[in-house]
Structure formats: C-alpha cells, structure tokens
Amino acid sequence: MTVFQTVDQNSEWDMSGVTTVDVSAAQGCNTAHILEIDESRVDTNGLREIRVAPSTLMMVPGDSHSLQVGAYYDNGNEVDITAYASFVADSRSIISVEGGVLTAEREGNAQVLARVNGLESNRLFVRVREATDLSNLQGTEASAYSEYVPDNATISSYDPPMAMAVYTGLVLDRDGQPMAGVQASFLNKPELGSTKTGSDGRFIIAGPAGQQTIVYEKTGHLVVQRTTIGSSNAGQVLRTSCCCPPVTANRHGSI
C-alpha cells in the first residue's frame, strides 16, 4: 500500500515566491524503436519467429553498427529480411536505423525490435554514453594500454591509472579453427566497452586490474565466460575458448 501526503493549497496561500512551469508539452527520449517490416516483401505463411542480431550494443554517439533481421519458418527455412526493415527516427530517438545500419544519435538506453504481421522479435538493447576520457593516462605507465581501451568504452576515467591491465585471448570454433567477429566484454560492466576477435581469433582489451570475467558472444552461438585475475600494468592471457552453436532437438525429440 502506498500513502501520499498532500497539502490543500487554497486561495489564501501566498504564491509570490512560487514559480510554476508548464510541462504539458514535455517529452522524454524515444527509447522504444520498432523496425517495421515491409510485409509485401516477406512471406508470412509459416513464419515462426523473427530475430534481431546482435542482442546488445555498447556505443558512443556517432558510432554505427550493422544489424541483421532474420525470419525463421516452421519448415526450417531461414531468410535474411534486413533489407525490408526500416525505422524513421525523430528528434527524441536514441538511435537511427537506415539500410540495415544502426547509428547512435545521443546518450541514453534504447530497445530495438522488429515487427511483422503482429509478430515481434527479441529486443536488442543499446546503451549509448559519452566516450571515456583517457587524458589521465598520459605520462603514466598505463599510457601504453590506452590503444587497447575500446572505442565504445564510456567509463568516466580510469582512476587510478596504475590499476590497469590488458587481457588477451583466443577463440576457436568447434573444429579448432580461429573464429572472427566474437565480441569480448567485461561481465556486467558495459561502461568498459567491448572488442571483437580478428581473423586469427584473437582479441586484446584493456580494463581494470583484479578479478575480471570476460564474456564471449556471437550471434547463433552459446555465450562463454572466462574469469581471470589481471595484474596491474601487466598482460593477462585467458584460457583458449570455444564458441559453438547451441544443440537443438528436432520435432521428434532427437538431437
């Protein structure tokens, strides 16, 4: 139960020291961003699911990132319908989407979903903040690590700068081959940003020293976590990780 304490403001009150503000036209940021799908271009018969990838983005204003919108059917077919998705941004929108590319317009949090024939996709969560100020690293031993701070890091500053470490790792697929494009980030610390593995499957990212958990994410693959302890002003190599697609059962229950 909630109890509100109110005051009966009658005509005898002295209003000379009170300032009133008209908020009838006030508007907040537009945090819900719905990608409308051109239904004339998409077969909705047997459409079971639509999916937006990636599932999370950490960005700074002006950043851009490619999106993928997929349609999944009862017969097992998968169709890329990104080209048929559109979102018209307004002056309150956190992000804009054009031609399958999402751009961060201003600070805030946004949810992006696709909709077709009444069916809604999963939510893509977008976090937009100002980029990290690295000026306090200049002239310190940690200045050598500034090039490994992700471009989408938004922590206000690294303080103290001496308590920084560099984390590196290798990600392989289930056949033991290097996997490119895997996102590596710090668990529950979006302000530290993220990076991606290169064609050799390797990544390098700078962050605070101490115990840290690195999260590996790639669309269509299981999420992997690796915990390690980074020493101040030193590099820490994480155990080699394997990212595999999830194992699913067919309609008869077999794997």
N, C-alpha and C positions, 0 to 999 in steps of 0.2 A: 504494500500500500504506500502511495506517495502523498504527502501532505504539503500543500503550498501555503505559505504565509503571505497574505496580501494586505494592502493598505487601501482604505476607502478615500480616494482622492476627490474631495468635494470642492465646491465653488469658492470656499473661503481660503483655500490654500494660496500662499504667496508664490507665484510662478515666475517672479522676476529673475531668479537665479537658475532657472531650469532651461536647458536647451533641448529642443525636440528635433528629431531627424526623421525625414520621410524615407522609409525603406520599402515602400510598396513596389518599386521598380528594381530592387536589388536582385542580383543574380550571382550564383556561385559558379565555379568551374564545371564544365560539362564532362563528368567523369565516365559516363556510360557511352561507349562508342559502338554502334551497331553497323556491321558491314552488311549492307543489303545486297542480296544476290539476284541477278537478272534471271528470273525463273524461266524466261523464254529460251535461255541458253543451257539450262540444266534439266536433265531428266529426273523427275521426282518419283517416278514409279519404282518402288522397292528401295527408296532412299532410307537408310537406317540411321546414319549418323553423318554430321559434318564436323570437321575438326580443324582448328586453327593452330598453327605452329609458328614460332615456339610458344611455350606456355608462360614464360616470364621474360621480361626485358628490363634491364637497368640502363638508363640512358641519361644524357645531359642535353639541355636544349640545343637543337640543331642537329643532333645525331639522327641517322637513318638506319633502318634495318629491314631486310626483306621478310615478307610474310608468305605463308603458304596456307591455302584453304583447300581441304580435301573433302570429297564426297565419297561415302562408303555405303555399298549396297548389300542387300540380303544375299545376292548371288556371289559375293566375294569380290566384285569389281571395285576398283578404287580409281577415282577421276580427280585430276587437279582442276579446281574451278576458281583458282585465284584470279584469273583474268576477268571473271564475271562479278567480282566483289567490288563494291565501291562505298566510300564514306565521305560525305561532304562536311568538312569541318566548319565551325563557326568561331566567333571571336572568343568563346569561352572554352573551346576544346583544348585538352591537354596535348593531344596528338592529332596528326592528319594522316590519311592513307590515300595514296594515289598510285595506280599501276602496280599494285602489289608491294609497295614500299611504304613503311610506317616511319613518320618523322616526328620527333619530339618537338613540340611547339613552345611549351612553357612548363614550369615546375608544377608538380602535382602527381597524383596517382590516378591511373585510368584502368578501366576494364574494357577489353575489346572482344566482341563476339560476332559471329556470323549468323544470319537468319535466312531461311528459305522455306517457303510453303508451311510456315508455322513451326518449323523445326529449328532449334537453336543449338549452336555449337558449345564447346567448352569455352571458358574465359581465359583470355590472355591478359595477364597482369603486368602493367607497365608502371615503372617508378622513374620519375624524372626529377633530377635535382641539379644544382649548380656543380660544376667540376671542382675537384679538390684543389686547394691552394698548396702548391709544393714549395713555396718560397722559403719555408723554414728548414728545408733540407739542404739548401745551398750552403756550402762551406763546411758541411759535416761529412762524416764517413758514409752516411746514408745517401748522400747525393748520387752515388754511383748506382743506387737502386731506383732512382726516380724514373728511368726509362722503362722500368718494368711495372710501374703503377698503371693500372688500366685506365684508358681514356674515359671510361664511364664511372670511375671512382668518384664518389661525392662526399666523402668524409671531410669535415671542415679543414682538418690538418692532421699530420702525423706528429703527435707530441707525446713523449719526447722522441725526436727523430732517431736517437740511438737505438730505440727498441723496435727496429725493423728487421725483417728477414725476407729472403727470396725463396719461393717454393717452386720446384720443378717436378715434372712427372711425365710419364709415357703412357699412352692409352692405345690398346690394341683391340682388334675385333676378335671374334671367337675363333678365327682361323690363324690368329697370331700376327695379323698384318696391321701396320700403323693406321690409326683412324683419325682422319682430319675433321675439323669442324665441331669437335666436342667442347662444350662450354665448361670452363672450370671457374668456380667461385667459392667464396667462404660461406660456410653454413650459417644461416640466419644473420648474415652481415652484408646486406645488399649495398651498403654505403662504401664497401671496399671494392666494388666493381667486379668485373669478370673478364676472362680472356678465352681464347679458343686455341685448340691444338692446330698445329700446322700440318703440312703434307706428310711430315715424318712422325706424326702422332704425339709430338712433344709440345709442352707449354711451359711458360715461366710467368710467375705473377708475384708481385711484392705486396707485403702486408705486415701487420704487427707480428712481433716475435711471440713465443709462447705456444701453448697448445692450440692448434687450429684444425678444423675439419674442412677438407676440400671436397666440394660436390661436383661430380661429373654428370653432365646432362646432354643428351642428344635426342632429337625427335625420333620416336619409334623405337627407342632403346630404354632399357632399365636404368634407373638412376643409381649411381655408385658413389659411396663416400669413403674417404681415406683420412684418418686422423694421425697427426704427427706433432712434434714439438720443434718449433723453429728457434734457433739461437740468434741472439742479437747480432746484427751486421754479419750474417753468415748465410750460406745457402743450405737448403734442406731438400734432399731428393726423396720423393714419395715412392712407395712401392708401386710397381707396374700394375696398371688396372686394365680390366677387360670390360668393354661395354657390349652387351648382347641384346638382341630383340627379345621381348617377352615371349614366353612359351604359352601358346593358346591352344585350347581344345576345340576340336571341330564339333559339329552339331550332334555327332554320335557319341561324344564324350571321350574319344581317344586323342592322344597327343600327336 
